[in-house]
Amino acid sequence: MFELPIQQLIFLFIAAVAVFAAFNVILQRNPIYSALALIITMCALAGTFLMLQAQFVATMQVIVYAGAVMVLFVFVIMLLNVRTEEARQDKLRYLKLVAPLLFIALLGEVFFVARSVTTPIPPL
């Protein structure tokens, strides 16, 4: 078994947090929770910038986007009094069957592209 360096483990953790929070941005029905998940995503992105030794960009990411822009988003959400999506009859029931199939197709495409990138290019 091989061991990963600590930098790769930290990066994988930050990437997992960013992906999980980004999915939460999409899946939350309450807009305030969605905005909070977007703040977490932006902070994870700042952590990625820190891993790349870009401290200024990471600082600006947190101050400008996670700070000022997200305060503006939350202010507008509260000003408009956006309510959670009310319980209603789901008219597009077939999407519950199609969505997992499309997700599996997307996952297959990602693995195909990742595998083709890592294989060496044959000589001409």
C-alpha positions as CSV (number, residue, x, y, z in Angstrom):
1,M,0.0,0.0,0.0
2,F,1.3,3.5,-0.8
3,E,1.1,6.5,1.6
4,L,0.0,9.9,0.5
5,P,2.0,13.0,1.6
6,I,0.2,15.2,4.2
7,Q,-0.3,18.0,1.6
8,Q,-2.3,15.6,-0.6
9,L,-4.4,14.5,2.3
10,I,-5.2,18.1,3.3
11,F,-6.1,18.9,-0.3
12,L,-8.4,15.9,-0.6
13,F,-10.1,16.9,2.6
14,I,-10.6,20.5,1.5
15,A,-11.8,19.3,-1.9
16,A,-14.3,16.9,-0.3
17,V,-15.6,19.8,1.9
18,A,-15.9,22.0,-1.1
19,V,-17.8,19.4,-3.2
20,F,-20.1,18.5,-0.3
21,A,-20.9,22.2,0.4
22,A,-21.5,22.8,-3.3
23,F,-24.0,20.0,-3.5
24,N,-25.6,21.5,-0.4
25,V,-26.0,24.8,-2.3
26,I,-28.0,23.1,-4.9
27,L,-30.0,20.7,-2.7
28,Q,-31.1,23.0,0.1
29,R,-34.7,24.2,-0.1
30,N,-34.1,27.0,2.4
31,P,-32.3,29.9,0.7
32,I,-30.5,30.9,3.9
33,Y,-29.0,27.4,4.3
34,S,-28.0,27.5,0.6
35,A,-26.2,30.8,1.1
36,L,-24.4,29.4,4.2
37,A,-23.3,26.4,2.2
38,L,-22.0,28.8,-0.5
39,I,-19.9,30.5,2.2
40,I,-18.4,27.2,3.2
41,T,-17.7,26.4,-0.5
42,M,-15.9,29.8,-0.9
43,C,-13.9,29.2,2.3
44,A,-12.8,25.8,1.1
45,L,-11.8,27.4,-2.2
46,A,-9.7,29.8,-0.1
47,G,-8.1,26.8,1.6
48,T,-7.2,25.5,-1.9
49,F,-5.6,28.8,-2.7
50,L,-3.6,28.5,0.5
51,M,-2.4,25.1,-0.5
52,L,-1.1,26.7,-3.8
53,Q,0.9,29.3,-1.8
54,A,-1.4,32.1,-3.0
55,Q,-2.1,33.8,0.3
56,F,-3.3,37.1,-1.1
57,V,-5.9,35.4,-3.4
58,A,-7.1,33.3,-0.5
59,T,-7.5,36.4,1.7
60,M,-9.3,38.3,-1.0
61,Q,-11.6,35.3,-1.6
62,V,-12.6,35.3,2.1
63,I,-12.9,39.0,2.5
64,V,-14.6,39.9,-0.8
65,Y,-16.7,36.9,-1.7
66,A,-17.4,35.0,1.5
67,G,-17.6,38.3,3.4
68,A,-19.1,41.2,1.4
69,V,-20.9,39.4,-1.5
70,M,-22.5,36.8,0.7
71,V,-23.7,39.4,3.2
72,L,-25.3,41.1,0.3
73,F,-26.9,37.8,-0.9
74,V,-28.3,37.1,2.6
75,F,-29.5,40.7,3.0
76,V,-31.4,40.4,-0.3
77,I,-32.8,37.0,0.6
78,M,-34.1,38.4,3.9
79,L,-35.3,41.6,2.3
80,L,-37.4,39.8,-0.3
81,N,-38.7,37.4,2.3
82,V,-38.1,34.3,0.2
83,R,-39.9,31.4,1.7
84,T,-39.0,27.8,1.4
85,E,-40.6,25.9,-1.5
86,E,-44.0,24.9,-0.5
87,A,-45.1,21.3,-0.6
88,R,-46.7,20.7,-3.9
89,Q,-47.5,17.8,-6.2
90,D,-44.5,16.8,-8.1
91,K,-45.5,17.0,-11.8
92,L,-42.3,15.6,-13.2
93,R,-42.1,12.2,-11.5
94,Y,-40.1,10.7,-14.3
95,L,-37.1,12.9,-13.4
96,K,-36.6,10.8,-10.3
97,L,-35.9,7.8,-12.6
98,V,-33.9,9.7,-15.2
99,A,-31.6,11.7,-12.8
100,P,-29.7,8.6,-11.4
101,L,-29.2,7.3,-14.9
102,L,-27.8,10.6,-16.1
103,F,-25.6,10.8,-13.0
104,I,-24.1,7.3,-13.7
105,A,-23.5,8.4,-17.3
106,L,-21.7,11.5,-16.1
107,L,-19.6,9.5,-13.7
108,G,-18.7,7.1,-16.5
109,E,-17.6,10.0,-18.7
110,V,-15.5,11.5,-15.9
111,F,-13.7,8.2,-15.3
112,F,-13.2,7.7,-19.0
113,V,-11.6,11.2,-19.4
114,A,-9.5,10.7,-16.2
115,R,-8.2,7.4,-17.5
116,S,-7.4,8.7,-20.9
117,V,-5.5,11.6,-19.4
118,T,-3.3,9.3,-17.2
119,T,-2.4,6.9,-20.0
120,P,0.7,7.8,-21.9
121,I,0.4,9.2,-25.4
122,P,1.6,6.7,-28.0
123,P,4.4,7.8,-30.3
124,L,3.5,9.1,-33.8
